[in-house]
Structures are given as structure tokens and as C-alpha cells.
Amino acid sequence: MEFRDLRSRLHMSIRGVLVGVRASGVAMGRKVPILGGLADCKGTDHAGAAREIFAGLLFSTVTFWLSAGLIFFQGKTSGGGFLQTVAESFAPTFNNGELFVFAVSFVGPIVYIAFDEPSWAKREFPQKLWHAMALFVLALVCGALFAAVKTGATLDMALVITASVWLAVVSVALRYLATVFNKARSRPAEEMREQTADFIEEFEKHRGGDNA
């Protein structure tokens, strides 16, 4: 009986330490700029955000993939392998800085998402000022580079095109984060403490069983 009691107490102590460590890690994670809100997101939030972003990308990039499809089927490429042909089909659709415009337009809704306070939201949008700063920098860089391309400035176009691709990727990532954070706002803040409450309840059950 004493060995069983000792083992039960040891088990609960180890679990208590693990829960405490996890809680501390989540608390520290919430302080990470821009990414901090992920600490409070669940799998359902990510799944919903992924579906929404996919639909948004499908419609917002229609001019890119439709033009690339026409180029591909018209055979206006060098005739290399399949992947090379696909890449050469897409290249003319963004080699004049079009992705800079896409990047800015795709992150536009984040301003509304972050600073709107809908009646259904149970808590504020996390780190909205960090998101605003990221949007400002992204828009400034994209606007400056796109203006430079259109005014005929002397630029390394290969580098500019590469930068436009990465900035477009960043814009999609920011939009995804804003979407998943917004979906997580529908749950009350008390849900963040559910795991700790469950641990305490289980601990009390074990202690009650040992005393009996």
C-alpha cells in the first residue's frame, strides 16, 4: 500500500511539473512577436484558416495561373521538361513586379481583421500592433520596388523577381496567421486554462482514491 501511494504521488508530481513547464512555455510563446497568438490556437482553427486561405488564393491568383495555363498549352516555352515548362509558363506572369501588387492586396484585409472588435469575439486580436508594423514595412518595400520597376530604374531584375516571390510568400503567411488568430478569438479566454483545471480535477480524484 505504501509503495502504491508513493508511486501515485510520484506520478502526479511528475505530471504536475510537466503541466507547469508546458504552461510556462505557452506563456512565453504568447510574447513572441506576431507568432505569439499561435499558443492559443487549436487544430480546428488551423483547419478553418487553411480552407479560407486556399479559397482566397485560388481567386486572387486567377490571373496568374490562367495566363500561365494559356502560355503552357500554346507551347510558348523552350520545350524542356515538365517542371521547366511550368516554370517558364508562370515566369511571364510576374516578371514585371506583379507579385508586389499581389502581396500588398492580399494582406489588406488584415487591417480590418486585427482592429475590428466584432460582438462574437471573446478576446482581443493578439499583438495587433506587431501585425500593423509588419504590414507597414511590407507595403513600403513592395511599393518602393514596384515603383522602381515601373519607372525604369536600374535594377537587378532577377533579384527583384526573387524578392517579389518571397514577399508574396510572407504576405500569405501573415494573412494565414491573421485568419487563424481571428478564428481562435471565438473561444473565451477561460478555455486556455482548461488543461490545468483538468489536471487539478484528476489529481483530486487520485488523492481521494488513495485516501480511501
N, C-alpha and C positions, 0 to 999 in steps of 0.2 A: 504493500500500500504506500509506504514512504517513497519507494523507488518510482511508482507511478505518479505520485504527487510531484516529485522532483522533476520528472520528465515533462509533465504537463506545464509546470511553471517555467521550465527552461524553454519549452516550445513557444509559450506565449511571450516570454521575454524577447526571444529572437525575433518573433513576428512583430512585436512592438517596435523593436529597433528598426526593422526593415520598413515598417509603415512610417516611422518618424523620418528615416532617411529619404524615403520617397516624397513625403510631404515637404521636406526641406528643399529637395531638388525641384519640385513643382513650383515652390515659392520663388526660388532663384530663377527658374526658367521664365516666370512671368515678367521678370525685369529685363530680359533680353530685348533690345530694340527691335521693333517690327515683328519679330518672331514670337514674342512673349505670349501672345494670345493663344498659341497652339497648345499651351499647357491645359487649357480648359475645353479643348475641342475633342469630340468623340468621333468614332468611326462613321456614324450616321451623318455627322456634319461634313466630313470629308467626302463621303459618297455623294451627298446632295450638291456640294460645291463642284465636284468633278463633273457631274452631269450638266450643271448650269454653265460652267466654263466651256465644256465641249460644244454645247449648243451655240454659245456666244462666238466661239472661234469659227465654227462652221459657217456662220452667216457673215461675220466681219471679214473673213478672208476669202469670200466668194470670188472677188475679182482676181485674186492671186491664182487659186487653183483652177478656175475656169479658163483663164488666159493660158496657164501652163498646159492644161489639157488640150487646148486648141493647137498650141505650138507642138506638143508631143505627137498628136495624130496627123498633123500636116507634114511631119517629117523635117521640120526646120532645125535639125540638130546635126552634129557631126557624125552621128550613126555609130557611137561606141556601144558599150554595154548598157544594160537596162538602167542601172543606177546612175550612170553618167548621163544617159539620155534624159532621165527625170530631172537631174540637177540642172542640165542645160536648158530644159524647158522652163524651169522656175526662175532661172537667173535673170532673164529679161524683165520679169515682172517686178523686181525690186532693185535693179541696178542703178536707179536714179534717185535713190533715197526714199522710196515709197514706204519702207518699213518704219521710218521715223514718224511719219504721219500716223501709221497704224498704231505704233507704240503709245503715242500721246492720246489718241482717240480711245484706245482700249482701256486705259487707266482712268479716263474721265469720270465714269460712274463711281469711282472710289470716293471722291469728294462727297457725293451725296450719301453714300453708304456709311461713311465714317462719322459725318457730322449730323446726320439725321437721327432723331430720337423718336422712333415710332412707338405707339402705345403698347405694342406687344412685346417690346424689348424689356427684358428683366434686369439688364445691366448695361453700362456704357460700352461703346466700342473701345477695345483695348489699344492704348498707345496711339491715339488718333493724330497727335502732333508729329510723331515719328513718321507716320504714313504721309502726312501732309508735306513734310520736309523731303521725303523720298520722291513724291510726285513732282514737287517744285524742281528738284535737281534733274529728274528725268526729262521733264518738259523743257527745261532750259537747254540741256545738252542736245536733245533731239531737234529743238527749234533752231539752235545755232548751226548744227551740222546740215540740216535740211536747207537753211538759207544759204549756207556756203556753197552747197551743191548747185542750187538753182541760180546763184549769181555768178557761177563760173569761176569760183576761187580755185587756186592751185592746190589740189589735194591728192593724196594717195588713195585713189578710188577703191582699190582692193581693201585697204584698211578701213575706209569709210563704210563699205558694204558689210564687212565683218562686224564692225561696231553696230551697225543698224540691226543685224541679226541678233546680237547679244542683248541689245536694248529692247528688242521686241520680246525676247525670252524673259527679261526682267519684268517687263510690263505684264506679261501673262502671269508670272509668279506673284506679283503684287495684287493683281486682280483676284487670283485664286485665294490668297491669304485674306483679303478683304471679304470675300464671299463666305469663306468657311468661318471667319470670326463673326460675321453677321448672323449666320445660322446658329452659332453657339449662343448668341445673345437671347435666344428664345427660351432658354432654360434659366431658372432662378439661380442666383449665386450660391444658395444653400446646397445645391447639388454637388458643388466642389468638395463639400465635407462629408459626402455620403460614405466614402470608403472608410474614413476614420470612425464614423458612427457605427458602421457595420463591424469594425474590429472591436470596438468597445462592447457592443452587444454580444459578440461571440465570446469575448473574454469573460464577461459576466456569466454567460451560460456555463463555460468551463469551470469557473470558480465555484459556481453553485453546485455543479455536479461533483466536484472534488470534496466540498464541504459535506455533501450528503453521504 
